Structure formats: C-alpha cells, structure tokens
Amino acid sequence: MGGAGRRGPADVVALGIGAYSHSSVALAQRTNYLGQNTPDPALMRPLQSGDAARLQALLPEMIPLHYQGPEHEGFEVVKVQTAAEAGVYGEMVENMSGARVAASTFVVQLHFPRLEPSASMLQGQLFMTRTRQGWNVWFRYH
C-alpha cells in the first residue's frame, strides 16, 4: 500500500478484482468453483413479500461491513432485486450456487461516487440470502 494510508494503483486493482464472502456459523461451508462459500439451501428461508423492503432498511448498517474505507463512504443503493430479476448478476448467482440458492437470493447493486470515474470501481454487488439467523452476504462482486 502506498505510504501513510494512501492506496497505490496496485492496491486499487486488488480491491476492484477481489471477491469476498461472509457467512455466519450457521451457513454450510459448501464451496463452489470460485472457492466462495455458498449458503446451504436447507438453512435458507424462502423469499417473502416485503423482504426487499426489509433488506433495504438494513443495508445502511450492513454495507460498511463489506465495503470499508473512505472511498466507499456516501454509497448509494442502486437496486435490490431477486436473482431472477437481476439479469447477468442473477445468472452469476445461479451458475455459482444452483437454482435453489438463486431462488432465495437478492442481488444488491451499489454505486460509490468517490470512486468515479472508474467504471468498474464505482460499482459493487452483494449476493444476499435470508437464513434462520437473518440476512447473510455470501458473495461480493466488485
């Protein structure tokens, strides 16, 4: 990392291509082809009416846990969609985890204005599912 807390070009690239996952102890450690932890379908709750709004209300507390640093402050939630509604990101969910997990996954699309003008760095996506223990981020893309 560049001196005194400053990020150099290599650090920015590493942040941009890194894929991080977070799972609670309750999530099975089933691993897909990318080496990320995908949720155990047996522990997931089916999506219900109103889940998108409930998830949206929790995002201001959850997003800073997965996108840290001043460059991610002031983030904007662009979309909260089921995997079935999320186009190419929904296809990623299904390819990575299977149809059963995809049916219970939301894709949260984010915008980070402080990272403009970088086309890839200014966006983020979280794949989230609801389990018996609550909402879990199981994959971070961008």
LUMDO-778944 format. One line per 2 residues: their letters; for each residue z, x, y of N, C-alpha, C, CB. Coordinates in steps of 0.1 Angstrom, whole numbers, always signed. Each point is the difference from the previous one (the first is absolute). Glycine has a CB too. Example, Ala and Ser with C-alpha at 12.3 -4.5 7.8 and 13.67 -1.06 7.14 Angstrom:
BEGIN
AS) +78:+132:-57:+0:-9:+12:+0:+9:+12:+12:-19:-12  -19:+15:+23:+0:+9:+11:+8:-8:+11:-22:+12:-6
This chain:
BEGIN
MG) +0:+9:-12:+0:-9:+12:+0:+9:+12:+12:-19:-12  -19:+15:+22:-1:+7:+13:+14:+2:+6:-23:-8:+4
GA) +26:+18:+3:+14:+3:+5:+7:-12:+8:-8:+23:+1  +21:-22:-1:+8:-9:+7:-3:-15:-2:+3:+18:+17
GR) -5:-22:-29:-2:-14:-3:-14:-5:+3:+23:-3:+5  -32:+11:-1:-14:-4:+3:-8:+1:-13:+2:+8:+24
RG) -10:-17:-26:-9:+0:-12:-13:+7:+3:+11:-22:-8  -15:+30:-1:-13:+6:+1:-11:-8:-7:+11:+22:+1
PA) -24:-18:+0:-10:-8:-6:+2:-2:-15:-16:+9:+17  +20:+2:-25:+2:-2:-14:+11:-10:-3:-7:+24:-3
DV) +17:-25:+11:+11:-10:-2:-5:-14:+2:+17:+17:+7  -26:-19:+3:-5:-13:+3:-9:-4:-12:+1:+4:+25
VA) -9:+5:-30:-9:-3:-11:+9:-4:-12:-18:+15:+9  +28:-7:-12:+9:-3:-11:+6:-14:+1:+5:+24:-3
LG) -1:-27:+15:+6:-14:+2:-10:-11:-2:+16:+10:+17  -29:-7:-13:-10:-10:-1:-5:-3:-14:-7:+7:+22
IG) +8:+3:-31:-5:-2:-13:+11:-2:-10:-20:+14:+6  +32:-12:-2:+11:-2:-9:+2:-14:-4:+11:+19:+11
AY) -8:-22:-23:+3:-13:-5:+14:+0:-5:-24:-5:-6  +33:-3:+11:+14:-1:-3:+3:-13:-7:+5:+16:+19
SH) +5:-16:-28:+4:-12:-5:+15:-1:+1:-19:-1:-16  +24:-11:+15:+15:-2:+0:+2:-11:-10:+3:+8:+24
SS) +7:-7:-32:+3:-11:-9:+15:+0:-2:-22:+2:-12  +28:-13:+10:+14:-2:-2:+3:+5:-15:+2:-19:+17
VA) +10:+20:-20:+4:+4:-13:-5:-11:-10:+20:+13:+9  -21:-25:-5:-4:-11:-8:-14:+0:-4:+17:-13:+10
LA) -26:+21:-3:-14:+0:-4:-2:+10:-11:-6:-6:+24  -2:+2:-33:-3:+9:-11:-8:+12:+5:+0:-20:-16
QR) +1:+31:+9:-6:+12:+4:-14:+1:-7:+22:+11:+4  -29:-22:-5:-13:+0:-6:-9:+7:+10:+3:-22:-13
TN) -11:+31:+8:-9:+8:+9:-14:-3:-2:+17:+18:+0  -25:-20:+11:-14:-2:-2:-7:+13:+2:+2:-23:+9
YL) -16:+22:-9:-8:+12:+0:+2:+9:+13:-16:-12:-14  +21:+7:+24:+2:+8:+12:+14:+6:+1:-16:-15:+12
GQ) +24:+12:-22:+14:+6:-1:+10:-8:+9:-11:+22:-5  +7:-33:+9:+10:-8:+9:+7:-10:-9:-15:+2:+20
NT) +27:-6:-16:+8:-9:-7:-5:-14:+3:+20:+15:+0  -24:-23:-10:-4:-13:+1:+11:-9:-5:-25:+6:-2
PD) +27:-18:+8:+11:-8:-5:-3:-6:-14:+5:-6:+24  +6:+4:-31:+0:-7:-13:-2:-15:+3:+15:+18:-11
PA) -26:-24:+6:-3:-14:+2:+12:-9:-4:-24:+5:-3  +31:-1:-7:+11:-8:-5:+12:-1:+10:-6:+7:-23
LM) +6:+2:+33:+11:+0:+10:-4:-6:+13:+9:+20:-10  -22:-23:+11:-5:-6:+13:+2:-15:+1:-17:+18:+0
RP) +18:-23:+12:+0:-14:+2:-14:-5:+4:+25:+2:+7  -28:-13:-11:-13:-6:+4:+0:-2:+15:-4:-11:-22
LQ) -8:+12:+29:-1:-3:+14:+2:-15:+2:-15:+20:+4  +22:-23:+7:+3:-14:+4:-5:-3:+14:+19:+0:-16
SG) -21:-12:+19:-3:-4:+13:+11:+5:+10:-12:-21:-9  +8:+27:+20:+10:+5:+9:+3:+15:-2:+9:-23:+2
DA) -13:+29:-13:+4:+14:-2:-6:+9:+10:+1:-5:-24  -14:+2:+29:-6:+9:+10:+8:+0:+13:-22:-5:-10
AR) +27:-7:+14:+8:+0:+12:+14:+7:-2:-11:-22:+6  +17:+20:-18:+13:+7:-3:-2:+15:+0:+8:-20:-13
LQ) -19:+24:+7:-3:+15:+0:-2:+5:+14:-10:-2:-23  +2:-5:+31:-3:+4:+13:+13:+2:+9:-22:-13:-2
AL) +32:+4:-1:+12:+1:+8:+8:+13:-4:+1:-25:+1  -3:+30:-13:+7:+12:-5:-7:+13:+4:+9:-14:-19
LP) -22:+13:+22:-8:+12:+2:+6:+10:+11:-20:-13:-8  +25:+8:+19:+5:+9:+11:+11:+9:-5:-6:-17:+16
EM) +13:+13:-26:+11:+8:-6:-6:+9:-11:+17:-17:+6  -27:+12:-14:-5:+7:-12:-10:+11:+4:+4:-20:-13
IP) -13:+18:+22:-11:+9:+3:+6:+14:+4:-15:-20:+7  +25:+21:+2:+4:+13:+4:+6:+8:-12:+5:-9:+22
LH) -1:+3:-33:+4:+7:-12:-11:+7:-7:+18:-16:-2  -30:+12:+4:-12:+5:-6:-9:+8:+9:+1:-19:-16
YQ) +0:+16:+29:-8:+8:+10:+10:+5:+10:-21:-15:-4  +25:+27:+2:+10:+6:+9:-7:+9:+11:+17:-1:-19
GP) -10:+3:+29:-4:+9:+11:-5:-7:+12:-6:+16:-18  +6:-9:+29:-4:-6:+13:-14:-5:+0:+16:+14:+11
EH) -25:-8:-19:-14:-5:+0:-2:-14:-5:-7:+24:-2  +17:-28:-6:+0:-13:-6:+7:-11:+8:-2:+11:-22
EG) +9:-7:+32:+7:-10:+9:-10:-9:+7:+20:+16:+3  -16:-28:-1:-9:-9:+7:-11:-6:-9:+5:+13:+21
FE) -2:-12:-34:-10:-5:-10:-2:-15:+2:+7:+17:-16  -19:-21:+12:-4:-15:+1:-3:-4:-14:-9:+2:+24
VV) +14:-14:-28:-4:-6:-13:-13:-7:+3:+24:-2:-9  -35:+6:+2:-13:-6:+2:-2:-12:-9:-9:+22:+7
KV) +12:-21:-19:-1:-11:-10:+10:+2:-11:-24:-1:+5  +28:-11:-10:+8:-1:-12:-7:-10:-9:+22:+5:+12
QT) -28:+0:-23:-9:-8:-8:+4:+2:-15:-18:+1:+17  +16:-11:-25:+1:+2:-15:-11:+10:-4:+10:-23:-4
AA) -9:+29:-7:-10:+9:-5:-13:-7:-1:+17:+14:-12  -17:-27:+7:-12:-7:-1:-7:-2:+13:+10:-12:-20
EA) -3:+12:+31:-7:-2:+13:-3:+13:+7:+13:-21:+2  -9:+32:-7:-1:+13:+7:-12:+8:-2:+24:+0:-1
GV) -34:-6:-5:-13:+8:-1:+1:+12:-8:-6:-9:+22  +1:+20:-16:+0:+13:-8:+14:+5:-3:-21:+6:+12
YG) +31:-9:-4:+14:+4:-3:+5:-8:-12:+4:+6:+24  -8:-19:-25:+4:-8:-11:-6:+5:-13:+2:-19:+15
EM) -15:+24:-14:-6:+6:-11:+7:+12:-5:-22:-9:+8  +27:+17:+2:+7:+12:-4:+13:-4:-7:-9:+12:+20
VE) +16:-22:-15:+12:-5:-7:-3:-3:-15:+9:-9:+22  -19:+1:-24:-3:-4:-13:-5:+12:-9:-6:-23:+9
NM) -2:+32:-4:-4:+11:-7:+12:+9:-4:-23:-1:+11  +32:+2:-2:+12:+9:-2:+10:-6:-9:-4:+10:+22
SG) +6:-23:-22:+11:-6:-6:-2:-11:-10:+12:+7:+20  -24:-13:-20:-4:-11:-8:+1:-13:+7:+8:+13:-19
AR) -14:-23:+13:-1:-13:+6:+14:-7:+2:-22:-2:-10  +31:+4:+1:+13:-6:+1:+8:+5:+12:+0:-3:-25
VA) +0:+16:+27:+7:+5:+11:-7:-4:+13:+8:+20:-14  -21:-20:+14:-8:-3:+12:+3:-15:+4:-18:+16:-7
AS) +20:-25:-2:+3:-14:+3:+13:-1:+7:-13:-7:-20  +22:+17:+20:+13:-1:+7:+2:+10:+10:+9:-9:-20
TF) -20:+15:+25:+0:+11:+10:-5:-5:+14:-2:+17:-19  +8:-13:+29:-5:-1:+14:-5:+14:+4:+16:-19:+5
VV) -26:+19:+3:-5:+12:+7:+3:-2:+15:-19:+4:-18  +26:+6:+23:+4:+0:+14:-8:+10:+7:+24:-8:-5
QL) -32:+4:+15:-9:+9:+7:+7:+3:+14:-21:-8:-12  +21:+21:+15:+7:+4:+12:-9:+8:+9:+21:+1:-12
HF) -17:-1:+25:-8:+8:+10:+11:+8:+8:-19:-17:+2  +16:+30:+0:+9:+10:+7:-8:+5:+12:+12:+7:-22
PR) -9:-14:+34:-8:+4:+12:+2:+14:+4:+3:-23:+7  +8:+29:-10:+3:+14:+4:-9:+10:-7:+23:-6:+5
LE) -29:+2:-16:-9:+9:-8:-15:-2:+4:+17:+0:-18  -20:-8:+28:-14:-1:+4:-4:+13:+6:+2:-25:+4
PS) -14:+29:-5:-12:-7:-4:-3:+2:-15:-9:+2:+23  +17:+4:-31:-3:+2:-14:-2:-13:-8:+13:+21:+1
AS) -25:-22:-6:-3:-13:-7:+9:-2:-13:-24:+2:+9  +27:+8:-16:+8:-2:-12:+15:+1:+2:-19:+10:-12
ML) +23:-1:+22:+14:+1:+2:+7:-12:+7:-4:+25:+1  -4:-32:+7:+6:-11:+8:+2:-12:-8:-11:+9:+19
QG) +8:-9:-32:+2:-12:-9:+9:+4:-11:-22:-10:+7  +28:+0:-13:+8:+1:-12:+0:-12:-8:+15:+16:+12
QL) -13:-15:-25:+1:-11:-9:+12:+2:-9:-25:-4:+2  +32:-7:-4:+11:+0:-10:-3:-11:-10:+17:+9:+17
FM) -15:-6:-30:-1:-10:-10:+14:-4:-4:-22:+10:-9  +25:-22:+10:+14:-5:-1:+1:-12:-10:+5:+8:+23
TR) +5:-8:-31:+2:-11:-9:+15:-4:+1:-18:+7:-15  +21:-20:+11:+13:-5:+0:+6:+0:-14:-6:-15:+20
TR) +17:+21:-22:+7:+1:-12:+13:-8:+1:-10:+22:-6  +17:-23:-5:+13:-6:+0:+10:+6:+10:-3:-6:-24
QG) +1:+19:+28:+8:+7:+9:-5:-1:+15:+6:+15:-19  -17:-21:+21:-6:-1:+13:-14:+6:+1:+23:+0:+9
WN) -27:+3:+3:-13:+5:+3:+0:+15:-3:-5:-18:+17  -6:+23:-23:-1:+14:-3:-14:+5:+4:+16:-2:-19
VW) -17:+14:+25:-12:+7:+3:-3:+8:-13:+3:+0:+26  -14:-2:-32:-3:+8:-12:-12:+9:+2:+9:-18:-14
FR) -15:+17:+25:-11:+10:+3:-2:+0:+15:-11:-3:-22  +9:+15:+27:-4:+2:+14:-14:+7:+1:+25:+2:+7
YH) -34:-8:-1:-14:+6:+2:-2:+3:+14:-9:-13:-20  +5:+25:+24:-2:+4:+13:+14:+2:+7:-22:-11:+2
